[in-house]
Amino acid sequence: MKIVYLVHFLIIILEYSFSFVNLKKNSITFVFIVIQIQIFMPSKATTPEAYIAELPEDRREAMQKLRAIALKNLPTGFKEVMGYGMLGYVVPHEIYPAGYHCTPNLPLPFFNIASQKNSINVYHMGLYGDKTLYDWFVSEYAKRCTAKLDMGKSCVRFKKMDSIPYELLGELLSKITVEDWINRYEKMIKK
């Protein structure tokens, strides 16, 4: 367990030390974000329904709402899967055969939702790769929410279930199409 905390600490340091200006470093950050997701997700559920059913009741309602928001607002082409021990929304191999560059047999990740020990977390891969989108989200969050934003480059943590801005997250999810995400992703990994 100590190594998990050490890796998490290193990821946080790397996450905050890379700037948006250097996209080559941002592609490295993307790898670390995916590693971070893989390390901290313990669920062995194989379906979204099973994942939600195993959660405590207070988390179950919030996760069901987040799932409904994702399914309603994600543009056509993204696919719901269980990935990294949590709900995932990916670009399937049928659309992007190359898959995730570090593990090509996996589809290209885009958005994940996880119930962690102390919070519900959403991971939006487009946030760290697009400074305009990141700035929009931070600005809109400040306008609409009273809770302090607890955020890394792609991870937003919600410690209180009643502070989750479902409508704002729906808007965020609708802003990037599958084609947009593939183009942004390819630009980041080719730098």
C-alpha positions as CSV (number, residue, x, y, z in Angstrom):
1,M,0.0,0.0,0.0
2,K,2.9,2.4,0.7
3,I,4.0,2.1,-2.9
4,V,0.5,3.1,-4.1
5,Y,0.7,6.3,-2.0
6,L,4.2,7.0,-3.3
7,V,3.1,6.6,-6.9
8,H,0.0,8.8,-6.2
9,F,2.3,11.5,-4.7
10,L,4.6,11.4,-7.7
11,I,1.6,11.7,-10.0
12,I,0.3,14.7,-8.2
13,I,3.7,16.4,-8.4
14,L,4.0,15.7,-12.1
15,E,0.4,16.7,-12.7
16,Y,1.1,20.2,-11.2
17,S,4.6,20.7,-12.6
18,F,3.6,20.4,-16.3
19,S,2.2,23.4,-18.0
20,F,-0.4,23.6,-20.7
21,V,2.1,25.3,-23.0
22,N,4.2,22.2,-23.5
23,L,1.9,19.6,-25.1
24,K,4.7,17.0,-25.2
25,K,4.7,17.1,-21.4
26,N,0.9,17.0,-21.4
27,S,0.9,13.7,-23.3
28,I,3.1,12.4,-20.6
29,T,0.6,13.7,-18.0
30,F,-2.2,11.8,-19.9
31,V,-0.3,8.6,-19.4
32,F,0.1,9.3,-15.6
33,I,-3.6,10.2,-15.3
34,V,-4.5,6.8,-16.8
35,I,-2.0,5.1,-14.5
36,Q,-3.5,6.9,-11.6
37,I,-7.0,5.7,-12.6
38,Q,-5.7,2.1,-12.9
39,I,-4.1,2.1,-9.5
40,F,-6.9,3.5,-7.4
41,M,-9.9,1.6,-8.7
42,P,-10.7,-1.6,-6.7
43,S,-14.1,-2.7,-8.1
44,K,-14.2,-6.0,-10.0
45,A,-17.8,-5.4,-11.3
46,T,-18.2,-6.3,-15.0
47,T,-21.3,-4.2,-15.7
48,P,-22.3,-0.6,-14.8
49,E,-25.4,-2.0,-13.1
50,A,-23.3,-4.3,-10.9
51,Y,-20.8,-1.5,-10.1
52,I,-23.6,0.8,-8.9
53,A,-25.4,-2.0,-7.0
54,E,-22.3,-2.7,-4.9
55,L,-22.1,1.0,-3.7
56,P,-23.4,2.3,-0.4
57,E,-26.9,3.8,-0.8
58,D,-25.8,7.4,-0.5
59,R,-23.3,6.9,-3.3
60,R,-25.6,4.8,-5.4
61,E,-28.1,7.7,-6.1
62,A,-25.3,10.1,-7.1
63,M,-23.6,7.5,-9.4
64,Q,-27.0,6.7,-11.0
65,K,-27.5,10.4,-11.7
66,L,-24.0,10.8,-13.1
67,R,-24.4,7.8,-15.3
68,A,-27.7,9.1,-16.6
69,I,-26.1,12.5,-17.3
70,A,-23.3,10.9,-19.2
71,L,-25.6,8.7,-21.3
72,K,-27.8,11.7,-22.1
73,N,-25.1,14.2,-22.9
74,L,-22.2,12.4,-24.5
75,P,-22.2,12.8,-28.3
76,T,-22.9,9.8,-30.5
77,G,-20.1,7.4,-30.8
78,F,-18.8,7.1,-27.2
79,K,-19.5,3.7,-25.6
80,E,-20.2,2.9,-22.0
81,V,-17.9,0.2,-20.5
82,M,-16.4,-0.9,-17.3
83,G,-12.8,0.1,-17.4
84,Y,-10.1,0.4,-14.7
85,G,-12.7,-0.8,-12.1
86,M,-15.1,2.1,-12.7
87,L,-17.7,3.4,-15.2
88,G,-16.0,4.4,-18.4
89,Y,-17.0,6.1,-21.6
90,V,-14.6,5.4,-24.4
91,V,-14.1,5.7,-28.2
92,P,-14.6,2.0,-29.2
93,H,-12.2,0.2,-31.5
94,E,-14.8,0.2,-34.2
95,I,-14.4,3.9,-34.5
96,Y,-10.7,4.3,-33.5
97,P,-8.9,0.9,-34.1
98,A,-5.6,2.2,-32.8
99,G,-7.0,2.3,-29.2
100,Y,-5.1,3.8,-26.3
101,H,-1.5,4.2,-27.3
102,C,0.0,2.7,-24.2
103,T,-2.3,-0.4,-24.3
104,P,-3.7,-0.6,-27.9
105,N,-6.0,-3.5,-27.0
106,L,-8.0,-1.1,-24.8
107,P,-10.3,1.5,-26.3
108,L,-9.4,5.2,-26.2
109,P,-10.6,6.5,-22.7
110,F,-12.5,9.8,-22.5
111,F,-14.6,10.0,-19.3
112,N,-14.8,7.9,-16.1
113,I,-16.9,8.0,-13.0
114,A,-15.7,6.4,-9.8
115,S,-16.8,6.1,-6.2
116,Q,-13.7,6.4,-4.1
117,K,-13.2,6.1,-0.3
118,N,-13.8,9.8,0.4
119,S,-15.4,11.1,-2.8
120,I,-17.0,10.5,-6.1
121,N,-14.6,11.4,-8.8
122,V,-15.1,12.2,-12.5
123,Y,-12.2,12.0,-14.9
124,H,-12.6,14.0,-18.1
125,M,-9.6,13.5,-20.3
126,G,-10.4,16.5,-22.5
127,L,-10.0,18.9,-19.6
128,Y,-6.3,18.7,-19.3
129,G,-5.6,18.6,-23.0
130,D,-7.7,21.7,-23.8
131,K,-6.9,24.8,-21.8
132,T,-9.9,26.7,-23.2
133,L,-12.2,23.9,-22.0
134,Y,-10.5,23.6,-18.7
135,D,-10.8,27.4,-18.1
136,W,-14.5,27.3,-19.1
137,F,-15.2,24.6,-16.6
138,V,-13.4,26.3,-13.8
139,S,-15.1,29.6,-14.5
140,E,-18.6,28.0,-14.8
141,Y,-18.1,25.9,-11.7
142,A,-17.3,29.1,-9.7
143,K,-20.4,30.8,-11.1
144,R,-22.8,27.9,-10.3
145,C,-21.4,26.1,-7.3
146,T,-20.9,27.1,-3.7
147,A,-18.5,24.3,-2.8
148,K,-14.8,24.8,-3.4
149,L,-13.6,23.1,-6.6
150,D,-11.4,20.1,-5.8
151,M,-9.7,19.4,-9.1
152,G,-6.5,18.1,-10.8
153,K,-6.0,18.3,-14.5
154,S,-8.6,15.8,-15.4
155,C,-10.1,14.7,-12.1
156,V,-12.8,16.5,-10.2
157,R,-13.6,15.2,-6.7
158,F,-16.9,15.6,-5.0
159,K,-16.8,14.9,-1.2
160,K,-20.5,15.9,-0.7
161,M,-23.0,14.2,-2.9
162,D,-25.3,17.2,-2.8
163,S,-22.6,19.4,-4.3
164,I,-22.3,17.6,-7.6
165,P,-23.2,20.0,-10.5
166,Y,-25.0,17.5,-12.7
167,E,-26.2,20.1,-15.2
168,L,-22.7,21.6,-15.6
169,L,-21.1,18.1,-16.0
170,G,-23.7,17.4,-18.7
171,E,-22.7,20.6,-20.6
172,L,-19.1,19.6,-20.2
173,L,-19.7,16.2,-21.7
174,S,-21.6,17.6,-24.7
175,K,-18.7,19.9,-25.7
176,I,-16.4,17.3,-27.4
177,T,-17.5,14.9,-30.1
178,V,-15.8,11.6,-30.8
179,E,-14.0,13.1,-33.8
180,D,-12.9,16.1,-31.7
181,W,-11.5,13.9,-29.0
182,I,-9.6,11.7,-31.5
183,N,-8.0,14.7,-33.1
184,R,-7.0,16.3,-29.8
185,Y,-5.7,13.0,-28.5
186,E,-3.6,12.4,-31.7
187,K,-2.1,15.9,-31.5
188,M,-1.1,15.3,-27.9
189,I,0.6,11.9,-28.4
190,K,2.4,12.9,-31.6
191,K,4.2,15.9,-30.1
